[in-house]
Amino acid sequence: MDARLSENPPAFGVEHSLAGRRWLWRPAEDRIAQAIAQRCGVPDVVGRLLAGRGVMPDRAADFLDPTLRAYLPDPSALTDMDVAAARIADAVQRGATVAIFGDYDVDGACSGALMAMGLGELGARTINYVPDRQREGYGPNAQALLALAAQGAELVVCVDCGTAAHDALAALRGRADAIVLDHHKSQGAPPAIVATVNPNRADDESGLGNVCAATISFLTLVAVQRELRRRGFFATRPELDLISMLDLVALATVCDVMPLSGLNRALVAQGLKVMARRGRPGIAALLDVAQVKEAPGTMTCGFAIGPRINAAGRIAEADLGLRTLLAPELATATALARRLDEINRERQAVEAGLLDEAMAQAEAQFAAGASVALVAGERWHPGVVGIVAGRIKEAFNRPALVAGIAEGTAVGSGRSVPGIDLGGAIIAAREAGLLIKGGGHAMAAGFTFEAERIEALRDFLAERLAAAATLPNAPDLAIEGTAAVAMIDETLAAAIGRVGPFGAGNEEPVFVVPRARVVRSDRIGRNEGTIRAIVEGETGGRLKTILFRAGENDLAAALSRPGGEPLNLAGHIRAEQWNGRTTVSLILIDAAPA
């Protein structure tokens, strides 16, 4: 949340909304907003939205049309990149065997697919390996690495993992070289290997600390291609079509919740264009099983494709997502995507089975004044604890850590809120001897500890993350404008869409629709978990309003009362296409009595 928000009076006087939130205006300097609108020839609302995001007039054109030419850095800015590119180029020129060891989440799958495709097309033989979450845990392990070397790998490239795997990587010494392409936080010296390319290692000055591992993998391919070009490798063969790989980078960036500004924004904007062409069988098949008909956007990545890829690594075949992304033709990809869809349904059932118990533990801890929740249960599935931690974090606006215990060992995952560095706290706990292993970044972390030490770990985190206790029970809601029902149409929705793609660091703007009355309301969807309402404006017009995850609460109750008192509604204004028709809706986030 923008620190400047707290300096403003509450929007519409809302100190405590139906969702328990304070509404605050996001400041936007009129002079800057007008300059952007005039210079770029965009509607005033676009100028105001950009000004509110801190975009200056001289950068507005690049923001609205983020190109790689404007934002792509020189890969050599990353520490160890030139060394890594040269070693990989050596392997390519010899047609050597390169093993790619990846993580089991979306970023890991996309990173692995990028390297496997890129190096394979250049002529290297590749072996892909994704560890089993329950049997092997996160990151490289000596047994798996030695097995890859035994299969003939002279080089092992670890993607989205490996920065803290000093001991495991040491097992390769004398058997195979190793390179790490990662983005997780690092303290101390990197492993003693050929190269560790990680913008978050202590001695890296690239300024790229907010990119995902797939971006690091993509930049590595850029550097490898440049090195091979210098060596004359492409005199008789075509270069890689790197642009066609941006769909994978966009997918990983969104699903790993990287801030959508600067380079990330350019990669996602251009990658979504590639994704829309459906040239990759695996992504085309995933779009089909998710019944996505419209052009894919960040919501498609985060809520349709991402969960299905993640599901396999969480509760089933760890490499199924990677195999789907690498599928050479649509028939194979479709069979794999359908399996991912089935596994995702299984994941949802497993998650529902432990959510209530975990939420009850968290509620008790927060009621007792805890700054952070650390909850655990016997046999809780380690593949869904991260999702449950996210649900708790959203419900209480506090960091949450959830662990499953088996045979005295707890394996868990945590999610944090802006301004509270969970990854740093987990690394500190590991260094203090409270964890068997652990790491992550500011907003998410993974960890393993002896279950009997849970109270000591809870006390350590409570002290380390004490600042979280001062946060409100629900995050403030940034309001960026108002729109009467009669004003909301395709033109307005299209203008707002110009500011996308939306996501972390470039949140979709929230508008208030004042004094709207519910004239019709229905429960729809699975388990009737969504409310679809028609609201009428004070000065006329009607608007479809959607509330997802409606549940049983004050907000849902207010939207379920046709003919009730007028409400100020806060939400996202979106144009949606279905069967060739475009409709404009308000995706509701919050409401307050008018």
Long-range contacts (C-beta under 8 A, 24 or more apart in sequence): 1-418, 1-475, 1-476, 1-478, 2-26, 2-27, 2-478, 5-476, 5-478, 6-476, 11-479, 11-512, 12-479, 12-512, 12-514, 12-568, 12-592, 14-568, 14-592, 17-477, 17-555, 17-570, 17-590, 17-591, 17-592, 18-553, 18-554, 18-555, 18-558, 18-590, 18-591, 18-592, 18-593, 19-474, 19-553, 19-554, 19-555, 19-589, 19-590, 19-591, 20-473, 20-474, 21-472, 21-474, 21-475, 21-476, 21-477, 21-590, 22-472, 22-476, 22-477, 23-476, 23-477, 23-479, 23-512, 23-570, 23-590, 23-592, 24-476, 24-477, 24-478, 24-479, 25-478, 25-479, 25-480, 26-52, 26-478, 26-479, 26-480, 27-52, 28-52, 28-480, 32-56, 32-57, 36-60, 40-64, 42-495, 42-498, 43-495, 45-481, 45-492, 45-495, 45-496, 46-495, 46-496, 46-498, 46-499, 48-480, 48-481, 49-480, 49-481, 49-496, 49-499, 49-509, 50-499, 52-480, 52-509, 53-499, 53-506, 63-265, 64-498, 64-499, 65-269, 66-265, 66-266, 66-269, 66-270, 67-266, 67-270, 68-266, 68-267, 68-270, 70-266, 71-262, 71-263, 71-265, 71-266, 71-267, 72-222, 72-263, 72-266, 73-206, 73-208, 73-219, 73-263, 75-219, 75-220, 75-222, 75-223, 75-226, 76-223, 77-205, 77-206, 77-207, 77-208, 78-197, 78-199, 78-204, 78-206, 78-208, 78-216, 78-219, 79-196, 79-197, 79-198, 79-201, 79-203, 79-204, 79-205, 79-206, 80-190, 80-195, 80-196, 80-197, 81-195, 81-197, 81-219, 81-220, 81-223, 82-223, 82-227, 83-194, 83-195, 84-179, 84-181, 84-194, 84-195, 84-197, 84-220, 84-223, 85-220, 85-223, 85-224, 85-226, 85-227, 86-227, 87-155, 87-177, 87-179, 87-194, 87-195, 88-119, 88-155, 88-157, 88-179, 88-220, 88-224, 89-224, 89-227, 89-228, 89-231, 89-233, 91-119, 91-124, 91-154, 91-155, 92-119, 92-122, 92-123, 92-124, 92-224, 92-228, 92-233, 93-228, 93-231, 93-233, 95-123, 95-124, 95-125, 96-124, 96-125, 96-154, 96-155, 97-124, 97-125, 97-126, 97-127, 97-151, 97-152, 97-153, 97-154, 97-155, 98-124, 98-125, 98-126, 98-127, 98-153, 98-154, 98-155, 98-156, 98-157, 99-126, 99-127, 99-128, 99-129, 99-148, 99-149, 99-151, 99-153, 99-155, 99-156, 99-157, 99-176, 100-126, 100-127, 100-128, 100-129, 100-156, 100-157, 100-159, 101-129, 101-130, 101-131, 101-140, 101-144, 101-145, 101-148, 101-156, 101-157, 101-158, 101-159, 101-161, 101-162, 102-128, 102-129, 102-130, 102-158, 102-159, 102-160, 102-161, 102-322, 103-130, 103-138, 103-139, 103-159, 103-160, 103-161, 103-213, 103-313, 104-130, 104-131, 104-133, 104-312, 104-313, 104-314, 104-318, 104-319, 104-321, 105-160, 105-255, 105-256, 105-309, 105-310, 105-313, 106-251, 106-252, 106-255, 106-256, 106-305, 106-306, 106-309, 106-310, 106-321, 107-160, 107-212, 107-213, 107-214, 107-252, 107-255, 107-256, 108-159, 108-160, 108-161, 108-213, 108-313, 108-322, 109-309, 109-313, 109-321, 109-322, 109-325, 110-214, 110-217, 110-248, 110-249, 110-251, 110-252, 110-325, 111-159, 111-160, 111-181, 111-212, 111-213, 111-214, 111-216, 111-217, 111-252, 112-159, 112-160, 112-322, 113-248, 113-322, 113-325, 113-326, 114-159, 114-214, 114-217, 114-218, 114-221, 114-245, 114-248, 114-249, 115-157, 115-159, 115-181, 115-217, 115-220, 115-221, 116-322, 116-326, 117-245, 117-326, 118-221, 118-224, 118-240, 118-245, 119-224, 121-240, 122-224, 122-228, 122-240, 123-237, 125-152, 127-151, 127-153, 128-319, 128-322, 128-326, 129-319, 130-313, 130-318, 130-319, 130-322, 131-318, 132-318, 133-313, 133-314, 133-318, 133-382, 133-383, 134-382, 134-383, 137-411, 137-437, 137-448, 138-437, 138-446, 139-164, 139-165, 139-168, 140-165, 140-168, 140-169, 141-168, 142-167, 142-168, 142-171, 145-169, 145-171, 145-172, 145-176, 145-178, 146-171, 146-172, 146-175, 148-176, 149-175, 149-176, 155-179, 155-194, 157-181, 158-182, 159-213, 159-216, 159-217, 160-184, 160-212, 160-213, 160-214, 162-191, 162-196, 163-190, 163-191, 163-196, 163-198, 163-200, 163-201, 163-439, 164-437, 164-439, 165-191, 166-191, 166-192, 169-193, 181-213, 181-216, 181-217, 181-220, 182-213, 182-216, 183-209, 183-211, 183-212, 183-213, 183-215, 183-216, 183-441, 184-423, 184-439, 184-440, 184-441, 185-423, 185-424, 185-427, 185-439, 185-440, 185-441, 185-442, 187-427, 187-431, 200-441, 208-263, 210-258, 210-259, 210-264, 210-505, 211-253, 211-258, 211-263, 211-264, 212-249, 212-252, 212-253, 212-256, 212-258, 213-252, 213-256, 214-248, 214-249, 214-251, 214-252, 214-253, 214-256, 215-249, 215-252, 215-253, 215-258, 215-263, 215-264, 215-267, 218-242, 218-245, 218-246, 218-248, 218-249, 218-267, 221-245, 243-270, 243-274, 244-274, 244-279, 245-274, 246-270, 246-271, 246-273, 246-274, 247-271, 247-272, 247-274, 247-275, 247-279, 247-280, 247-283, 248-280, 248-325, 250-274, 250-275, 250-301, 251-275, 251-283, 251-301, 251-305, 251-306, 254-298, 254-301, 254-302, 254-306, 254-501, 254-503, 255-301, 255-302, 255-305, 255-306, 255-309, 255-310, 257-443, 257-444, 257-503, 257-504, 258-504, 258-505, 259-503, 259-504, 259-505, 259-506, 260-298, 260-501, 260-502, 260-503, 260-504, 260-505, 260-506, 261-505, 261-506, 264-505, 265-501, 265-506, 268-298, 268-501, 268-503, 269-501, 272-296, 272-297, 272-298, 272-501, 280-325, 281-327, 281-328, 281-329, 281-330, 281-332, 281-333, 282-324, 282-325, 282-326, 282-327, 282-333, 282-336, 282-337, 283-325, 284-330, 284-333, 285-324, 285-327, 285-330, 285-333, 285-334, 285-336, 285-337, 286-324, 286-337, 286-340, 288-334, 288-337, 289-334, 289-337, 289-338, 289-340, 289-341, 290-341, 293-577, 293-578, 293-579, 294-576, 294-577, 294-578, 297-500, 297-501, 298-500, 298-501, 298-502, 298-503, 302-503, 307-344, 307-347, 308-337, 308-340, 308-341, 308-343, 308-344, 309-340, 310-347, 311-340, 311-343, 311-344, 311-346, 311-347, 312-340, 312-343, 313-383, 314-347, 314-381, 314-383, 314-384, 314-387, 315-343, 315-346, 315-347, 315-350, 315-381, 315-383, 315-384, 316-343, 316-346, 317-343, 347-383, 347-384, 347-387, 350-381, 350-383, 350-384, 351-384, 351-387, 351-388, 354-380, 354-381, 354-384, 354-388, 355-388, 355-391, 358-388, 358-392, 358-402, 359-391, 359-392, 359-395, 362-392, 362-395, 362-396, 362-400, 363-396, 366-396, 366-398, 369-469, 370-398, 370-458, 370-462, 370-469, 371-398, 371-399, 371-462, 371-465, 371-466, 371-467, 371-468, 371-469, 372-398, 372-399, 372-400, 372-401, 372-461, 372-462, 372-465, 372-468, 373-398, 373-399, 373-400, 373-401, 374-401, 374-403, 374-454, 374-457, 374-458, 374-461, 375-400, 375-401, 375-402, 375-403, 376-402, 376-403, 376-404, 376-405, 376-410, 376-412, 376-451, 376-454, 377-404, 377-405, 378-404, 378-405, 378-406, 379-404, 379-405, 379-406, 380-404, 380-405, 382-411, 382-412, 382-413, 385-411, 385-412, 385-413, 386-413, 386-414, 386-415, 386-444, 386-446, 389-413, 389-414, 389-415, 390-415, 393-417, 396-473, 397-471, 397-472, 397-473, 397-474, 397-475, 398-468, 398-471, 399-461, 399-465, 399-468, 401-445, 401-447, 401-461, 403-447, 403-449, 403-454, 405-451, 408-450, 408-451, 408-452, 409-436, 409-448, 409-449, 409-450, 409-451, 410-448, 410-449, 410-450, 410-451, 410-454, 411-447, 411-448, 412-446, 412-447, 412-448, 413-444, 413-445, 413-446, 413-447, 414-440, 414-444, 414-445, 414-446, 414-447, 415-443, 415-444, 416-442, 416-443, 416-444, 416-445, 417-443, 417-468, 417-471, 417-475, 418-443, 419-467, 420-465, 420-467, 420-468, 420-471, 422-465, 425-461, 425-464, 425-465, 428-460, 428-464, 429-457, 429-460, 429-461, 429-464, 432-460, 434-460, 477-510, 477-570, 477-589, 477-590, 478-507, 478-510, 479-510, 479-511, 479-512, 479-570, 480-509, 480-510, 480-511, 481-509, 481-511, 481-512, 482-511, 482-512, 482-513, 482-514, 483-511, 483-512, 483-513, 483-573, 484-513, 484-514, 484-537, 484-538, 484-539, 484-541, 485-513, 485-516, 485-535, 485-536, 485-537, 485-538, 485-539, 485-540, 485-541, 485-542, 485-543, 486-537, 486-539, 486-540, 486-541, 488-513, 488-541, 488-543, 488-573, 488-584, 488-586, 489-584, 490-575, 490-582, 490-584, 492-573, 492-584, 493-573, 493-574, 493-575, 493-584, 494-575, 496-573, 497-574, 497-575, 508-572, 509-572, 510-570, 510-571, 510-572, 510-589, 511-570, 511-571, 511-572, 511-573, 511-586, 512-568, 512-569, 512-570, 513-537, 513-543, 513-568, 513-569, 513-570, 513-571, 513-586, 514-538, 514-568, 514-594, 515-566, 515-567, 515-568, 515-594, 516-543, 516-545, 516-566, 516-567, 516-568, 516-569, 516-594, 517-563, 517-564, 517-565, 517-566, 517-567, 518-558, 518-559, 518-560, 518-561, 518-562, 518-563, 518-564, 518-567, 519-562, 519-563, 520-562, 521-559, 521-560, 521-561, 521-562, 523-550, 523-560, 531-556, 531-559, 531-560, 533-559, 533-560, 535-567, 535-569, 535-586, 538-566, 543-584, 543-585, 543-586, 544-583, 544-584, 544-585, 544-586, 545-569, 545-571, 545-585, 545-586, 545-588, 546-585, 546-586, 546-587, 546-588, 547-588, 548-587, 555-588, 555-590, 555-591, 558-591, 559-588, 559-591, 565-593, 565-594, 566-593, 566-594, 567-591, 567-592, 567-593, 567-594, 568-592, 568-593, 568-594
